[in-house]
């Protein structure tokens, strides 16, 4: 009987270590996708050209257009999100940051789509959700959208970017998920929990 008890404890430890390993693999996979695109920051002009080309593809893509419009419209079951400001930066905290590109993703109710524009004025510009991603983070996020793959891992990647980048007037990831019917319905509980824990640590 004693041998059985010891075996049972060993099996429990093995299960716990497998869960821990699975969690670490997911974490390394997600973090790795953030580190890799950072190399894209070399050669600012070329990187900005890449961003512009990807934005043009997104602006012309009816599937991405429709998806972003639906997400902006359904948020919070009220007026939704009118526009989001993306201010792309370069540099580090120890040598200062420089804005290299600013654009807005604006909901277009007439066309039931989105417009990507260089300037936006609606009186509430100071209250817009504003993200300050680096060049590599911006390219990485645009690549996720252009992949057309709305997998859980891709949504987690986007969520982690939303947590890690500097921002203003942006609610926490848990609030964003709770106020998005799509995210609430489509993200499994383990993914929501993962993003919650990640946000607490950062």
N, C-alpha and C positions, 0 to 999 in steps of 0.2 A: 504493500500500500504506500509506503514511503516513497518508493521508486516512482510510482504513478504520480504522486504529488509533485515531485521534482520535475518530472517530464511535463506536467501541466504548466508549471511556472515557466519552464524553458520555452514551451510553445507560445505562451502569452508574450514573453520577451521578444520572440522572433516576429510575432505579429506586429508588436509595437515598433520594432526596428524597421520592418517593411513599410509601415505607415510613415515613419520618420523619413526613410529614404525616398519614398514617393513624393513627400512634401518638398524635400530638398531638391529633387530632380526638377519638379515643377518650378520651384523658385529659381534655380540656376538657369533653366530654359528661358524663363521670362526675363530675368535680369540680363542674360546673355544677348537677348534681342535688343536691349537698350544700349549695351556697350558697343556692339558691332557697328551700328550705323554712325557712331561718333566719328569714325574715320572719314565720313562724307564731308565733314566740316573743313577739310583741307581744300584750299582753292575756293575762296568765297564766291567769286563770280561764276565759276562753273556750277557750284552747289545751288546758287540762287537760280541759275538757268534751269537746273534739274527740277527745282521746286516749282518754277513757273510752268514748265512743261507738264508736270504731274497735276498741277491745279487746273490747267486747261483740259486735260483728259477727264478729270473729275467733273468739271463744269459741263462737259459735253456728254457725259455718260448718263443715260436716262435711269439706269438701275440705281447707281449711287445717288443721283439727284433725288430720286423718289424716296430712297431709304432715309437720307438725311432730312428731307422735308418731313417725312412721317415722324421721325424721332423728335424733331424740333416742335412739331405741332402737338404731339400727344403729351409732351412733358407737363407734369403737374395738373393734368386734366383741366386746365384753364386757358389762358392765352398762349401758352407755350413759350418758346424762346424765339425772339424776333431776329437776333443776330449774335454772332460770337466773334470776338476780336482775337486774332492770332498775331502776336508780335514776335517775330523770329529774332533771336539774339545770338551773338558770338562772344567768346571771352569767358573769363572765370572771375570769381569773387575777389581774388587777390590782385587782379590787374584791371578790373573794371569790365563792364559789359557794354556792348554796342549793338544797337538795333540795326539789323541788315535788311529786314523786310517786314511790312505790315499788310495784312489783308483781313477781310471780313467774310464770314459765311453768313449770308442773309437769306432768310426765309422769303420766298416769293409766292404768296397765296394765289395770285392771278394765274401763274403757270403751274401751281402745285409742285414746285421744285425749289431749288436753291440757286442763288447767284453768288459768285465769288468776285468780290470787288475790292479795289484799293482804298476806297474811302466810304464812310457811312456816317450819316447824320440823322438822328431821330429824336434829339433832345435829351435822350437818356443814355448817351454814349458812355458817360462816366459810370453807369450802372451795369454795363455789359459784362458778361462773362469774358474775362481776358486771360489768355494763356501766354506765357513767355517761354516757348520751347527753344532749344538750341537747334542749329541747322540739322544735325544728325537725327535728333528726335523728330523733327518736322518731316524729314524724308521718310523715316521709319513709319510714322503714322499714316502718311499719304500712301505708302506701299501697302499697308494693311487694307486701306479702303479700296485701292485699285486691284487687290487680289480677289475681290468679290467673295472671299471666304469668311462667312460670319460664324466661325468656330468659337467655342468657349475660350480656347487658348488665345485667339486674336482679341476677343473682347477683354480678357484679362490683361493682355499687353496694353491695350488702349487705356484701361483703367489705371494701370500702374503708371503710364505716362502722365495721366491726369493728376495722379498723386505726387509724382516727383517734380514736375515742372513748376516754376514760379507762376503764381496766378493771383488775380484779384476778382473779388465778387463771385467766386466759384464755390458752390456748396461742396461739402465733403462727399466722398464716393458713395457712402451708404445712403446719404440723402438723395443723390443723383439716381441711384438704383431704385430706391423706394418710390421716387416721383416719376419714374419711367415705367410705364406699363410693360413695354417691350422687354426691358432689362429684367424687371421683376418676374415676368412670365418665362423668360428664356434662359436665364442664368440659373444653374443648379445651386443648391444651398451651399455646397462645399466651395464653389467659386465666390459666392457672396461673402462667405466667412473668411476665405483667403484674402480678399481685397480689404475687408474690415481690419483684419489683423495687420496686414501690410501697412495700411494707413496709420494705425496706432503707433507703429514702430518708426514712421517717418513723419 
